[in-house]
Amino acid sequence: MKRILLTGAGGAASINFTRSLKMAPEPFFIIGVDCNPYYLQRAETDEKYLVPRATEGDYIAVINTIAHRSGAELVCAQPDVEVAVLSRYREKLSSRTFLPRHETVEICQNKYESFRHWQEAGIKVPNTRMIHTMEDLETAFRQFHGQVWLRAITGAGGRGAFPTSDLNQARAWLDFNNGWGQFTAAEYLSPDSVTWQSIWKDGELVVAQGRKRIYWEYGDQSISGVTGITGAAVTVSDPIVDDVAQKAIKAIDTTPHGIFAVDLTYDQQGIPNPTEINIGRFFTTHHFFTKAGLNMPYIFVKLAYGEEPPEITRRVNPLPPGLLWIRGMDMEPVLASHEILGIYEGQLNTLRNSLAGVPDV
């Protein structure tokens, strides 16, 4: 039985990774570690260990000790900070990894560096500039016609995201977040986005699947409308998204290896623009694909062990479009067909028509 050490084990992404492997056609023994003792209790792994934060000096030593004692052969990470640290010290790990080159990890975890690579490659991206000074901010407002999108160059979950058309608001936001020199300003595109999650092996694409976000959970409680928590998503199959996502990946790494999940936002012309790559990890709701029949964590683990992955019917977008995944706090996610929405809307219209002439209460 393969034994896998999983970091951030109590987080939603790692729980979905664990659930996916439990649905695989072979058994796995999963050792969960987390730096948060409360989150650790939520882990659905076979063993649980508390570890230091990835930024602490003894983090790698503790990970190696747990791996040795538990017999873990493979280390997988979901939190970005742990992907970065495990990547940097991969040669010191006692267990194998399946990560992109460290240079690739560093570029992808820096949104401005990613933007520069895409711009140089001629890929359509939102105009973006670093904000070091008030002059930079004023220039951005002029350049982007008074509507800017502020965001931190590192971090996940929409960290620091703030759309505004008010210069004073923008300055206050940067002051509040200590964001001078750490934030970019970009032209605002649209609220519509799509993610293209893929696994590569030595430069060859193994499998990829597109997924469009319908809405952010708790988006109405966030200043930017972005929370990093997908409330509902639907599978998509769009050749333009497929093409742009692959070009975005190859612009950063000509020999991709491991997990690359490309986030793209549609501009006013309906063209998907890459905005970031979640590198070395799956997006949070990847259990969606597993439930629909595409178990990417299982494919990932098989490749990490140097084994042939399960047969894949189609390399790009093997899942049918229109599958819907709905999730929220303290509820089991729901897998359904997007067509069900039309059925419910039709029922409501029929009901309303039957009420013609009936006075409102």
C-alpha positions as CSV (number, residue, x, y, z in Angstrom):
1,M,0.0,0.0,0.0
2,K,1.4,3.4,-1.0
3,R,1.9,5.8,1.9
4,I,1.6,9.5,1.3
5,L,2.3,12.5,3.5
6,L,-0.1,15.3,2.9
7,T,0.5,18.8,4.2
8,G,-2.3,21.3,5.1
9,A,-4.3,18.2,5.8
10,G,-7.2,20.0,7.5
11,G,-7.7,22.5,4.8
12,A,-10.5,22.1,2.2
13,A,-8.1,21.4,-0.7
14,S,-6.3,18.7,1.1
15,I,-9.6,17.2,2.4
16,N,-10.7,17.0,-1.3
17,F,-7.3,15.4,-2.2
18,T,-7.9,12.8,0.6
19,R,-11.4,12.1,-0.5
20,S,-10.3,11.6,-4.1
21,L,-7.6,9.1,-3.2
22,K,-10.2,7.2,-1.1
23,M,-12.3,6.9,-4.3
24,A,-9.3,5.4,-6.2
25,P,-9.3,1.8,-7.3
26,E,-6.4,1.0,-5.0
27,P,-6.0,1.7,-1.3
28,F,-3.7,4.4,0.1
29,F,-2.4,5.2,3.6
30,I,-2.4,8.9,4.1
31,I,-0.4,10.7,6.8
32,G,-1.9,14.2,7.4
33,V,0.1,17.1,8.8
34,D,-1.0,20.6,9.6
35,C,0.4,23.6,11.4
36,N,-3.0,24.5,12.8
37,P,-4.1,22.2,15.7
38,Y,-7.7,23.0,15.1
39,Y,-7.6,22.4,11.3
40,L,-5.7,19.2,12.0
41,Q,-8.8,17.7,13.7
42,R,-10.7,18.1,10.4
43,A,-8.3,16.0,8.4
44,E,-9.7,12.8,7.1
45,T,-6.3,11.1,6.9
46,D,-5.2,7.8,8.5
47,E,-2.7,9.5,10.8
48,K,-2.4,13.1,11.9
49,Y,0.6,15.1,13.1
50,L,1.0,18.7,14.1
51,V,4.0,20.4,12.4
52,P,5.6,23.9,12.6
53,R,4.7,26.5,10.1
54,A,6.6,26.1,6.8
55,T,8.5,29.4,7.5
56,E,10.0,28.0,10.7
57,G,13.5,26.7,10.6
58,D,12.8,23.1,11.7
59,Y,9.9,22.5,9.3
60,I,11.8,20.3,6.9
61,A,13.4,18.3,9.7
62,V,10.0,17.6,11.3
63,I,8.5,16.6,7.9
64,N,11.4,14.2,7.3
65,T,11.1,12.7,10.8
66,I,7.4,12.1,10.4
67,A,7.9,10.7,6.9
68,H,10.6,8.3,8.2
69,R,8.5,7.1,11.2
70,S,5.3,6.7,9.1
71,G,7.0,5.2,6.1
72,A,5.7,8.0,3.8
73,E,7.2,7.6,0.3
74,L,5.7,10.7,-1.3
75,V,5.1,14.2,0.1
76,C,2.3,16.3,-1.4
77,A,1.4,19.9,-0.5
78,Q,-1.7,22.0,-1.1
79,P,-1.0,25.4,0.7
80,D,1.1,27.7,-1.5
81,V,3.6,28.4,1.2
82,E,4.4,24.7,1.7
83,V,4.6,24.1,-2.0
84,A,7.3,26.9,-2.1
85,V,9.3,25.6,0.9
86,L,9.1,21.9,-0.1
87,S,10.1,22.9,-3.6
88,R,13.1,24.9,-2.4
89,Y,14.4,22.1,-0.2
90,R,13.3,19.2,-2.3
91,E,16.9,17.8,-2.3
92,K,16.8,17.6,1.5
93,L,13.5,15.7,1.7
94,S,13.6,12.0,2.5
95,S,10.5,11.3,0.4
96,R,9.9,11.8,-3.3
97,T,7.9,14.8,-4.7
98,F,6.3,15.5,-8.0
99,L,6.9,19.2,-8.5
100,P,7.7,21.6,-11.3
101,R,11.2,23.2,-11.4
102,H,11.8,25.5,-8.5
103,E,12.3,28.5,-10.8
104,T,8.8,27.8,-12.3
105,V,7.3,27.7,-8.8
106,E,8.8,31.0,-7.9
107,I,7.6,32.7,-11.1
108,C,4.1,31.3,-10.8
109,Q,3.8,32.3,-7.2
110,N,4.6,35.9,-8.2
111,K,1.7,37.3,-10.2
112,Y,3.7,40.2,-11.6
113,E,6.5,37.9,-12.8
114,S,3.9,35.7,-14.4
115,F,2.4,38.7,-16.2
116,R,5.8,39.8,-17.5
117,H,6.4,36.3,-19.0
118,W,3.0,36.3,-20.7
119,Q,3.4,39.8,-22.0
120,E,6.8,39.0,-23.5
121,A,5.3,35.9,-25.1
122,G,2.6,38.1,-26.8
123,I,-0.3,36.6,-24.8
124,K,-3.2,38.9,-24.3
125,V,-3.2,39.9,-20.6
126,P,-4.7,42.8,-18.6
127,N,-2.4,45.8,-18.6
128,T,-0.6,45.7,-15.2
129,R,2.0,47.7,-13.4
130,M,3.8,47.5,-10.0
131,I,2.8,50.2,-7.5
132,H,5.8,51.5,-5.6
133,T,4.8,55.1,-5.2
134,M,1.8,57.5,-5.4
135,E,3.0,58.5,-8.8
136,D,2.8,54.9,-10.0
137,L,-0.8,54.7,-8.7
138,E,-1.8,58.0,-10.4
139,T,-0.2,56.8,-13.6
140,A,-2.2,53.5,-13.4
141,F,-5.5,55.4,-13.0
142,R,-4.7,57.5,-16.1
143,Q,-3.5,54.5,-18.1
144,F,-6.5,52.3,-17.1
145,H,-9.1,55.0,-17.6
146,G,-9.9,55.4,-13.9
147,Q,-10.9,51.8,-13.1
148,V,-8.2,49.6,-11.5
149,W,-7.9,46.2,-10.0
150,L,-5.5,46.1,-7.0
151,R,-4.1,42.8,-5.8
152,A,-1.1,41.5,-3.9
153,I,1.6,39.9,-6.1
154,T,1.7,36.8,-3.8
155,G,-1.0,34.8,-2.0
156,A,-4.2,32.9,-2.8
157,G,-7.9,33.4,-2.1
158,G,-8.1,36.8,-3.7
159,R,-5.6,38.2,-1.2
160,G,-5.6,42.0,-1.3
161,A,-8.0,42.1,-4.3
162,F,-9.8,45.5,-4.5
163,P,-11.5,47.0,-7.6
164,T,-11.9,50.8,-7.4
165,S,-12.4,53.9,-9.5
166,D,-11.5,56.2,-6.6
167,L,-7.8,57.2,-6.3
168,N,-8.1,58.1,-2.5
169,Q,-9.7,54.7,-1.9
170,A,-6.9,53.0,-3.7
171,R,-4.2,54.9,-1.7
172,A,-6.0,54.0,1.6
173,W,-6.2,50.3,0.6
174,L,-2.5,50.2,-0.1
175,D,-1.7,52.0,3.1
176,F,-4.0,49.6,5.1
177,N,-2.3,46.5,3.5
178,N,1.2,47.8,3.6
179,G,1.0,47.2,-0.1
180,W,3.4,49.7,-1.6
181,G,5.9,47.7,-3.6
182,Q,3.9,44.5,-3.0
183,F,0.8,45.2,-5.0
184,T,0.0,45.6,-8.7
185,A,-2.7,47.7,-10.4
186,A,-4.3,46.2,-13.5
187,E,-7.1,47.2,-15.8
188,Y,-10.4,45.7,-14.8
189,L,-11.6,43.0,-17.1
190,S,-14.9,41.3,-16.0
191,P,-16.3,39.2,-13.2
192,D,-16.2,36.1,-15.4
193,S,-13.4,33.6,-15.0
194,V,-12.4,30.1,-15.8
195,T,-9.8,27.6,-14.5
196,W,-7.9,25.1,-16.6
197,Q,-6.3,22.4,-14.3
198,S,-3.7,20.2,-15.8
199,I,-1.1,17.6,-15.0
200,W,2.2,17.3,-17.1
201,K,5.0,14.8,-17.1
202,D,8.4,15.9,-18.5
203,G,6.9,18.4,-20.9
204,E,4.0,16.2,-22.1
205,L,0.4,17.0,-21.2
206,V,-1.2,14.1,-19.4
207,V,-4.7,15.5,-18.8
208,A,-6.5,18.8,-18.4
209,Q,-10.0,19.9,-17.6
210,G,-11.7,23.3,-17.8
211,R,-14.1,24.6,-15.2
212,K,-15.9,27.9,-15.1
213,R,-16.8,29.5,-11.8
214,I,-20.5,30.6,-11.5
215,Y,-20.1,32.6,-8.3
216,W,-17.9,33.1,-5.3
217,E,-19.3,31.8,-2.0
218,Y,-19.8,34.8,0.4
219,G,-18.8,37.1,-2.5
220,D,-21.5,39.6,-1.3
221,Q,-19.5,39.9,2.0
222,S,-16.2,40.8,0.3
223,I,-15.1,44.2,-0.8
224,S,-13.8,42.9,-4.1
225,G,-16.5,40.2,-4.6
226,V,-13.7,37.7,-4.6
227,T,-13.3,35.3,-1.7
228,G,-11.3,32.4,-3.2
229,I,-14.2,30.1,-2.2
230,T,-16.0,28.7,-5.2
231,G,-19.7,28.5,-4.5
232,A,-20.7,26.8,-7.8
233,A,-18.7,25.8,-10.9
234,V,-19.5,24.1,-14.2
235,T,-17.3,22.0,-16.5
236,V,-16.5,23.6,-19.8
237,S,-14.8,22.6,-23.0
238,D,-13.5,25.7,-24.9
239,P,-10.8,25.3,-27.5
240,I,-9.8,29.0,-27.0
241,V,-9.3,28.5,-23.2
242,D,-7.4,25.3,-23.9
243,D,-5.1,27.1,-26.3
244,V,-4.5,30.2,-24.1
245,A,-3.9,28.1,-21.0
246,Q,-1.2,25.9,-22.7
247,K,0.5,29.0,-24.1
248,A,0.5,30.6,-20.7
249,I,2.1,27.5,-19.2
250,K,4.7,27.1,-21.9
251,A,5.6,30.8,-21.7
252,I,6.9,30.2,-18.2
253,D,8.2,26.6,-18.5
254,T,8.9,25.0,-21.9
255,T,9.0,21.6,-20.1
256,P,6.1,21.6,-17.7
257,H,6.2,18.9,-15.0
258,G,3.5,18.4,-12.3
259,I,0.4,20.4,-11.6
260,F,-0.4,23.7,-13.4
261,A,-3.9,25.2,-12.8
262,V,-4.3,28.3,-14.9
263,D,-6.8,31.0,-13.8
264,L,-8.1,33.1,-16.7
265,T,-10.5,36.1,-16.7
266,Y,-12.6,37.1,-19.7
267,D,-12.1,40.7,-21.1
268,Q,-14.7,42.9,-22.6
269,Q,-14.2,41.2,-26.0
270,G,-14.8,37.7,-24.4
271,I,-11.2,36.7,-24.7
272,P,-9.8,34.7,-21.7
273,N,-6.7,36.4,-20.2
274,P,-4.4,34.4,-17.9
275,T,-4.1,36.1,-14.5
276,E,-2.2,33.5,-12.5
277,I,-1.1,29.8,-12.3
278,N,-1.7,27.9,-9.1
279,I,1.4,25.8,-9.3
280,G,2.3,22.4,-7.8
281,R,-1.2,22.0,-6.3
282,F,-4.8,21.4,-7.3
283,F,-7.4,24.0,-7.0
284,T,-9.6,23.6,-3.9
285,T,-12.6,22.0,-5.5
286,H,-10.8,19.3,-7.5
287,H,-13.0,16.6,-5.8
288,F,-15.6,17.9,-8.3
289,F,-13.8,16.3,-11.1
290,T,-13.2,13.1,-9.2
291,K,-17.0,12.7,-8.5
292,A,-17.6,13.3,-12.1
293,G,-15.2,10.6,-13.2
294,L,-11.8,12.2,-13.5
295,N,-9.7,11.5,-10.5
296,M,-6.7,13.8,-11.0
297,P,-5.1,13.2,-7.6
298,Y,-5.0,9.5,-8.4
299,I,-3.4,10.2,-11.8
300,F,-0.9,12.5,-10.1
301,V,0.1,9.9,-7.5
302,K,0.5,7.2,-10.2
303,L,2.8,9.5,-12.2
304,A,4.7,10.5,-9.0
305,Y,5.5,6.8,-8.4
306,G,6.7,6.4,-12.0
307,E,3.7,4.2,-12.9
308,E,1.3,4.4,-15.8
309,P,-1.8,6.4,-15.0
310,P,-5.3,5.0,-15.5
311,E,-6.6,5.1,-19.1
312,I,-7.9,8.6,-20.0
313,T,-10.6,8.7,-22.7
314,R,-9.5,12.2,-23.9
315,R,-6.5,14.1,-22.8
316,V,-8.1,17.6,-22.9
317,N,-11.5,18.0,-21.3
318,P,-12.5,14.4,-20.8
319,L,-15.5,15.4,-18.8
320,P,-18.7,16.4,-20.5
321,P,-19.5,20.2,-20.4
322,G,-22.4,21.3,-18.2
323,L,-21.7,19.3,-15.0
324,L,-22.4,21.5,-12.1
325,W,-20.8,21.5,-8.6
326,I,-22.4,23.4,-5.8
327,R,-20.9,23.8,-2.4
328,G,-21.0,25.8,0.8
329,M,-20.2,25.7,4.5
330,D,-21.4,22.7,6.5
331,M,-23.0,21.0,3.5
332,E,-22.0,18.1,1.3
333,P,-21.2,19.3,-2.2
334,V,-23.8,18.5,-4.9
335,L,-23.0,17.2,-8.4
336,A,-25.7,17.9,-10.9
337,S,-26.3,18.8,-14.6
338,H,-26.4,22.4,-15.5
339,E,-29.7,21.7,-17.3
340,I,-31.4,21.3,-13.9
341,L,-31.3,25.1,-13.5
342,G,-33.4,25.5,-16.7
343,I,-35.9,23.0,-15.4
344,Y,-36.4,24.9,-12.1
345,E,-36.6,28.2,-13.9
346,G,-39.3,26.7,-16.2
347,Q,-41.3,25.5,-13.2
348,L,-41.2,29.0,-11.7
349,N,-42.3,30.5,-14.9
350,T,-45.2,28.1,-15.1
351,L,-46.2,28.8,-11.6
352,R,-46.1,32.6,-12.2
353,N,-48.2,32.2,-15.3
354,S,-50.8,30.3,-13.3
355,L,-51.0,33.2,-10.9
356,A,-52.1,35.7,-13.6
357,G,-54.9,37.9,-12.2
358,V,-54.2,36.8,-8.6
359,P,-53.5,39.9,-6.5
360,D,-50.2,40.1,-4.7
361,V,-50.2,39.7,-0.9
